[in-house]
């Protein structure tokens, strides 16, 4: 512990400050990925702590990822590229939140996880501890903080759970989706579309903006010839109709686009194994409203279908041959 809590490092003030931040993260029992330079810099940005300041001057403003990255350019001469934003969010901020070090959206806990307004703030008890880093008695304060941490984590976890969206799948399984964003539409798809157009269907996959693999019947999909790795671009919802041998692939197009020609080709390739077993894919673009649909009319692929949550009893068929169903597969006629 005494080595972990060494106060400082050699070299430039910037290098020394980054090493101090890494020491704090190690003391808080984070793994090596969360103790690297990127995570140390994110911590410093969240604390609004420049190289020339002392730890007692640390603050906990609410910070968006884009402003965090700009601050690091200005204060630490660290120029993260725009595509690094997702890396910072997924591989540092997410773990900081899970550990209780950071609170997401303290101004609006129900904000959607993919909202551009998402912001982050150092938890007050953590700020009090970190501010005392250069003072005597820090090891004792650290021990007390770590003893209370499970309780702190449960408080914030409970707040996050209260704002989650409860959904009941057709088979009666209850799941919880993160609040806001496309998950509101996903709930409408499960509640309204599935009851009308896929009766007797089995939900095999539900994607969550906060957890891509929120609900995933991996073994059943594998039996149908579909194997997906962690980087596979799954649709937002997959429903299997065993009596018709259909896989209904649904994109919730509230925060991103519908099934256009590019996405249609991607999904065809991803589910090619199922087609080889005689299971036909059905492609659905789901929109919250017809108004939202109008923005994308020119890009929707042929041989797909569209459903709007504000007109639940109707489908729009972009196929020209027949109504809902796969092409050239059992049960198609």
C-alpha distance (Angstrom), angle and dihedral (degrees) to the residues before:
residue distance angle dihedral
X1 . . .
X2 3.81 . .
X3 3.81 89.9 .
X4 3.81 91.2 48.4
X5 3.80 91.8 52.5
X6 3.80 97.6 49.8
X7 3.82 107.2 141.7
X8 3.76 108.2 -127.2
X9 3.77 144.4 -16.3
X10 3.76 141.7 -121.0
X11 3.79 129.9 -92.5
X12 3.78 127.0 37.1
X13 3.81 123.6 0.8
X14 3.82 88.8 -107.8
X15 3.82 93.2 52.3
X16 3.81 90.8 45.5
X17 3.80 92.9 50.2
X18 3.81 92.6 48.1
X19 3.80 90.1 51.1
X20 3.81 90.5 50.5
X21 3.81 89.7 52.1
X22 3.80 90.0 49.9
X23 3.82 89.4 50.9
X24 3.80 90.1 53.6
X25 3.80 91.7 50.5
X26 3.81 90.6 49.1
X27 3.80 89.4 50.4
X28 3.82 88.5 52.8
X29 3.82 87.9 56.8
X30 3.80 98.1 -113.2
X31 3.79 117.8 158.6
X32 3.81 123.6 -107.7
X33 3.82 93.8 -90.5
X34 3.80 90.2 56.1
X35 3.82 91.4 46.3
X36 3.81 96.3 54.2
X37 3.79 125.5 107.6
X38 3.81 94.4 -90.9
X39 3.80 93.4 54.6
X40 3.81 91.7 44.5
X41 3.80 90.5 52.8
X42 3.81 91.5 47.7
X43 3.81 89.1 52.4
X44 3.82 91.1 51.0
X45 3.80 91.5 49.1
X46 3.80 91.1 50.5
X47 3.81 88.0 51.3
X48 3.83 92.4 46.6
X49 3.80 86.3 -133.2
X50 3.81 116.3 156.0
X51 3.84 122.1 -159.1
X52 3.80 93.0 -102.5
X53 3.80 96.5 51.6
X54 3.79 127.7 89.8
X55 3.79 121.2 -119.5
X56 3.78 91.1 -109.5
X57 3.82 88.1 68.4
X58 3.81 93.3 61.9
X59 3.81 115.6 130.0
X60 3.80 134.6 -171.4
X61 3.82 108.8 -135.6
X62 3.79 120.4 167.1
X63 3.81 104.4 -99.6
X64 3.81 132.0 -168.5
X65 3.80 118.1 -147.0
X66 3.79 94.1 -114.4
X67 3.82 92.8 51.7
X68 3.82 89.8 44.6
X69 3.80 89.7 57.1
X70 3.81 92.4 46.9
X71 3.81 90.4 50.2
X72 3.82 90.3 53.8
X73 3.81 90.0 52.3
X74 3.79 91.1 51.9
X75 3.79 100.2 40.4
X76 3.82 105.7 27.3
X77 3.81 101.7 23.6
X78 3.81 88.9 -122.5
X79 3.79 111.5 144.2
X80 3.80 108.5 -163.7
X81 3.81 111.5 -173.3
X82 3.79 120.3 -120.9
X83 3.80 92.4 -103.9
X84 3.81 89.4 59.2
X85 3.80 90.4 72.1
X86 3.80 92.6 84.8
X87 3.83 91.0 47.5
X88 3.80 90.5 53.3
X89 3.79 91.5 47.8
X90 3.82 97.5 44.5
X91 3.79 101.8 36.3
X92 3.81 103.3 33.5
X93 3.80 115.0 14.2
X94 3.81 94.6 43.0
X95 3.82 91.6 54.8
X96 3.80 92.1 43.7
X97 3.81 88.2 54.9
X98 3.81 93.3 47.4
X99 3.81 90.0 51.0
X100 3.81 92.8 51.6
X101 3.82 93.4 -115.6
X102 3.81 93.3 113.0
X103 3.81 133.0 33.6
X104 3.81 118.4 -145.3
X105 3.80 117.9 -138.2
X106 3.81 98.4 -12.3
X107 3.81 87.5 175.7
X108 3.82 93.1 54.8
X109 3.84 116.6 10.7
X110 3.82 90.9 -177.1
X111 3.80 93.6 59.9
X112 3.81 112.2 126.6
X113 3.79 114.5 -99.6
X114 3.81 91.0 -125.3
X115 3.81 95.0 47.8
X116 3.83 116.0 126.4
X117 3.81 86.5 -135.7
X118 3.81 94.1 64.9
X119 3.78 112.0 133.7
X120 3.78 137.5 179.9
X121 3.79 135.8 -147.2
X122 3.80 135.5 -172.8
X123 3.81 108.9 -109.1
X124 3.84 110.0 -107.1
X125 3.83 96.7 -120.3
X126 3.80 89.6 48.9
X127 3.81 90.2 50.4
X128 3.80 90.7 52.1
X129 3.80 90.5 51.8
X130 3.81 96.5 45.0
X131 3.82 91.9 46.6
X132 3.81 88.1 61.7
X133 3.82 94.3 53.7
X134 3.83 95.0 112.6
X135 3.80 93.9 40.9
X136 3.77 129.4 90.5
X137 3.76 116.1 -95.2
X138 3.81 95.5 36.5
X139 3.85 93.7 131.8
X140 3.81 90.2 55.0
X141 3.82 92.0 47.9
X142 3.80 89.1 47.9
X143 3.79 91.9 53.1
X144 3.80 91.5 49.7
X145 3.82 91.4 47.6
X146 3.80 93.1 50.7
X147 3.80 90.9 49.2
X148 3.82 90.0 55.0
X149 3.80 95.0 41.0
X150 3.82 97.9 93.5
X151 3.79 88.6 56.7
X152 3.79 93.0 47.2
X153 3.79 90.8 48.8
X154 3.80 92.3 50.9
X155 3.82 91.7 51.9
X156 3.79 92.8 55.3
X157 3.79 93.2 38.4
X158 3.81 89.5 54.3
X159 3.79 90.8 51.4
X160 3.81 90.7 51.8
X161 3.81 92.2 47.4
X162 3.81 92.5 51.7
X163 3.79 90.7 59.4
X164 3.81 96.0 47.6
X165 3.82 121.1 110.9
X166 3.83 115.2 -112.4
X167 3.80 114.8 -141.5
X168 3.80 130.0 179.6
X169 3.79 115.5 -151.1
X170 3.83 120.4 -139.9
X171 3.83 90.4 -100.1
X172 3.81 90.6 55.1
X173 3.82 97.2 -103.1
X174 3.82 110.9 143.7
X175 3.81 118.6 -140.6
X176 3.81 134.2 174.6
X177 3.80 123.3 -135.1
X178 3.79 126.4 -162.2
X179 3.82 112.9 -98.9
X180 3.77 126.9 -89.8
X181 3.79 131.1 -8.1
X182 3.79 120.3 70.8
X183 3.82 91.6 -20.6
X184 3.80 90.1 80.7
X185 3.80 87.6 59.6
X186 3.82 92.0 43.5
X187 3.81 88.8 57.6
X188 3.82 89.5 51.3
X189 3.80 90.3 49.6
X190 3.81 91.9 52.5
X191 3.80 94.6 42.7
X192 3.80 100.3 39.9
X193 3.82 112.6 15.1
X194 3.80 96.7 43.9
X195 3.80 94.0 48.2
X196 3.83 90.7 52.6
X197 3.78 104.7 36.2
X198 3.81 109.1 20.2
X199 3.84 104.9 38.9
X200 3.76 110.3 171.0
X201 3.79 89.8 18.7
X202 3.79 123.2 142.1
X203 3.79 118.0 -135.1
X204 3.81 107.2 -134.0
X205 3.78 100.7 172.5
X206 3.81 138.3 21.0
X207 3.79 118.7 -178.8
X208 3.80 118.9 -150.5
X209 3.80 122.4 -160.0
X210 3.82 86.6 -132.4
X211 3.81 97.0 39.2
X212 3.79 117.6 25.7
X213 3.81 92.2 -162.7
X214 3.80 96.6 44.9
X215 3.82 92.4 139.2
X216 3.79 118.3 9.2
X217 3.80 128.1 164.4
X218 3.78 92.0 -163.8
X219 3.82 97.2 168.2
X220 3.82 94.7 50.9
X221 3.80 91.8 48.9
X222 3.80 89.4 48.7
X223 3.83 89.6 53.4
X224 3.80 87.4 53.5
X225 3.81 90.1 53.7
X226 3.81 97.6 -100.8
X227 3.81 118.0 126.9
X228 3.80 117.6 175.3
X229 3.80 127.7 -174.1
X230 3.80 126.3 -154.7
X231 3.82 91.0 -86.3
X232 3.79 96.9 49.4
X233 3.80 112.9 125.2
X234 3.79 98.6 -129.3
X235 3.81 122.5 -173.2
X236 3.79 115.5 -110.4
X237 3.80 93.5 -104.9
X238 3.82 134.1 17.6
X239 3.82 120.3 -166.7
X240 3.82 123.6 -177.1
X241 3.81 121.4 -150.7
X242 3.82 104.0 -164.3
X243 3.81 95.8 -174.7
X244 3.83 91.3 57.3
X245 3.82 96.9 28.5
X246 3.81 91.5 -126.3
X247 3.79 129.8 146.2
X248 3.80 108.0 -155.9
X249 3.81 109.1 -153.5
X250 3.80 112.8 -163.5
X251 3.79 128.2 -169.5
X252 3.81 116.7 -162.0
X253 3.79 99.4 -141.7
X254 3.81 99.2 -169.0
X255 3.81 97.6 103.9
X256 3.82 101.0 17.9
X257 3.78 137.0 24.1
X258 3.81 132.0 -68.2
X259 3.80 129.9 -111.4
X260 3.80 98.9 -60.3
X261 3.80 123.7 171.2
X262 3.81 92.8 -83.6
X263 3.80 93.8 48.9
X264 3.81 90.4 43.7
X265 3.81 89.9 57.2
X266 3.82 91.5 46.3
X267 3.79 92.6 52.1
X268 3.80 92.3 45.0
X269 3.80 89.0 54.9
X270 3.81 93.9 44.2
X271 3.82 92.7 51.5
X272 3.81 97.5 35.9
X273 3.81 90.0 112.0
X274 3.79 90.5 61.7
X275 3.80 92.2 50.4
X276 3.80 89.3 52.7
X277 3.82 86.8 58.3
X278 3.80 92.5 50.4
X279 3.81 96.2 -99.8
X280 3.81 109.9 132.2
X281 3.80 124.6 -147.1
X282 3.81 121.6 -130.4
X283 3.81 115.9 -160.7
X284 3.81 120.1 -145.9
X285 3.80 129.9 179.7
X286 3.82 109.8 -161.6
X287 3.80 121.2 -160.8
X288 3.80 130.3 -175.2
X289 3.81 92.0 -132.8
X290 3.81 142.2 3.8
X291 3.80 86.8 -114.9
X292 3.80 89.8 62.1
X293 3.81 90.0 45.9
X294 3.82 91.4 58.0
X295 3.81 90.1 66.0
X296 3.81 90.7 62.4
X297 3.82 104.9 33.1
X298 3.78 92.6 110.9
X299 3.80 94.7 54.5
X300 3.81 104.1 44.0
X301 3.80 111.2 117.1
X302 3.78 123.5 -119.1
X303 3.80 117.8 -110.1
X304 3.81 90.0 40.4
X305 3.80 134.6 101.6
X306 3.80 134.4 -133.8
X307 3.81 130.0 -145.9
X308 3.82 126.3 -173.5
X309 3.79 120.0 -157.4
X310 3.82 91.6 -142.6
X311 3.85 90.1 57.2
X312 3.79 99.3 40.1
X313 3.81 98.6 166.5
X314 3.80 96.1 57.4
X315 3.79 137.9 71.1
X316 3.80 127.5 -163.1
X317 3.80 111.7 -142.2
X318 3.78 118.9 -149.0
X319 3.77 94.2 -175.6
X320 3.82 112.5 79.4
X321 3.81 96.6 -152.4
X322 3.78 107.3 69.1
X323 3.77 143.9 -26.6
X324 3.79 129.4 -84.0
X325 3.79 113.6 -20.0
X326 3.80 145.7 89.7
X327 3.79 122.6 -79.5
X328 3.80 121.2 -113.9
X329 3.83 95.5 -2.7
X330 3.81 136.8 110.4
X331 3.79 112.1 -72.8
X332 3.79 92.3 22.9
X333 3.78 98.7 116.8
